[in-house]
Amino acid sequence: MTIATREAAIARTGWGNPFHFWQPRNACFWVYVLGVGYGVWVLAGTINQGIRLYAPALTASAVVFAVYAVLFWWFTERIDRYSKQPLALVVAAFVWGGFAATWAIALAGNSALLDLYGKLFGQSFQQAFGAGLTAPIFEELGKASGVLLLLFLAPRVVRTAYDGFIVGAFCGLGFEILEDISYGLNSASAEFGSDQLGTSLHTVGLRLLTGFSSHILYSAIAGAGVVYLAGTPAQPRRLGRGLGLILTAMLLHGLWDANVGLADGNGTLVLLFIIVEILAGFAIVIAVFHLTVRPEREAMRAVMAPEADSGVITPEELDALSGGWRQRYHYRKGGHGRAARRARHHRLEAAHDLADQLAASGGRESPRVDFARSELERLTP
Amino acid sequence: MPIMTGLHAEERWRANWVPVDRRRLGMDRRTLVPAGLVVLLFVVAVWIVPAINDRVSVDDPIEAGDVIQVGPDVRFVPVAGANLLTGVRQGRPGPAGYPGTAAVSYGGVTFEVVADTYRGTPAQLLAQIKKTNEGLRVPDDAGFHVTGDPVTVTNGRGDQGAAADFEGTNGTGLVAAFVFGETGVEVEIVGPREVPDSVARQVAGMLQTVEPIGSGS
């Protein structure tokens, strides 16, 4: 592969392009600002209702889910290892999911539609199937709309379906965390508010157990779908695939929320459904990951192949950089002894840094590229 | 992300420039459709669906013999002709069981029953309800708050509860609390200041019917 191939890969994927949030000539910017602003206003009103009574429950939920958020943030950052998204972009995705999708869109839509189901089909139906027929619409579309806005706010950054996958995951993470905190707050009033910490932490525990397989997962799938649906210079439009992925996320969400109704209240069946849905959800999200990550790995290979040709990194390191966890694992384990394995780990990280600097300079030589190369040389055992 | 300087930064800045012939109302035309789609979703969620919901009103009249079950442990018998606002009739549970809240309206009076786990006495539950009522800042709640000293109320099978006045800016009522085993029950009765005696008697009768499941009475 040549320098031209490298530059073409960087240009195609938008890797290294900066994201500037302030874009007054972009209609998506104003919709984003107004959506988040309205969501914050609704959330503030909700908190204001119960803060005098339920401050301990709110604080406990917020602390627990802040730790939870950090763990999932770290995980999602880890899987975004190829053409990494700028921090400002993933923060924007988190904020949209946490405030606009949740409080500006889902809360109003869910409440009204649930009420309508109760009026039209009775409260038993509403209790059993209402959430399953409501949340997939307003929650999934609310989160996916964040990916759509950011796709047009950062058209030179969000280029591949994998970018949509990552941005969607962060929208889902924001939604998950803020929704979980609100569930903790709502539960404080159970048992007439006589044991707010007990009832709240019980709900927090349940959400901790099931959260890993819900919003983040669904939104990652839907986020990839949005990019396929809209199309980008790096990802030709695939209408069927895009719609299919968004509908898959909605279906997974709907089934999850309608478990009790589908199982007709049978506890064993509910548990069985939960297990099957978690396994199916993971199988699908892993399949979407593999479907979308290939162009990213190819881009990494294109960017770093000239470095392998010139001996800055080894062919084995190039395979590890542009491969999956197995390649990275084998590369690291190839070192004899702990110190050697550690050195290999450092080399891999330094090679990532070099790739990021090459992307930031558009594939051209720059003092920072030189410095990143010198770091790799310094770490040569 | 490193700060860009030099030629490359300039190229990227130019790439983000919106030419005048690509603007509409000062906005980049290419961003209008996605922004419009998200606004449409917002409008549907915040205005259209709630407006449809507001316009749909469903009457679910109570017939003689109907019993409303609240959660797994409590029931009450609404007066025939009342309208079931929320709740499920006994014997017709959904897969999720019976909801913990039920409400009927009769003669302009709303009669709401909430059942949940509670360990304590009716007087303690009433005090807890008062504390919650005073602590919450609920918009559009017409300023209702528990007033007056608690009095003892008794249901049809002789269980004693505690009750107090419930006063608001446009209405009045009563809050009653019972505890059946480890299940607390809050009954909230709210209506206009003046109601016909017949309605008041029927509503008082409904309060008498609030009892635990399996009481046999």
Interface residues (C-beta under 8 A of the other chain):
Chain A: G16 N17 P18 F19 H20 Q23 R25 N26 A27 C28 F29 W30 V31 G35 G45 N48 Q49 G50 R52 L53 P86 L87 A88 A104 I105 A106 A108 G109 S111 A112 L113 D115 L116 G118 K119 L120 G122 Q123 S124 F125 Q127 A128 F138 L141 G142 S145 L148 L149 L151 F152 R156 S189 A190 E191 F192 G193 S194 A230 V260 G261 A263 D264 G265 Q357 A360 S361 G362 R364 R368
Chain B: M1 P2 M4 H8 E11 R12 A15 N16 V18 R23 G26 M27 D28 R30 T31 L32 P34 A35 G36 L37 V38 V39 L41 F42 V44 A45 V46 V49 P50 I52 N53 V56 S57 V58 T86 G87 V88 R92 P93 G94 P95 A96 G97 P99 V114 D116 T117 Y118 R119 G120 L125 Q128 I129 K131 T132 G135 L136 R137 V138 P139 G184 E186
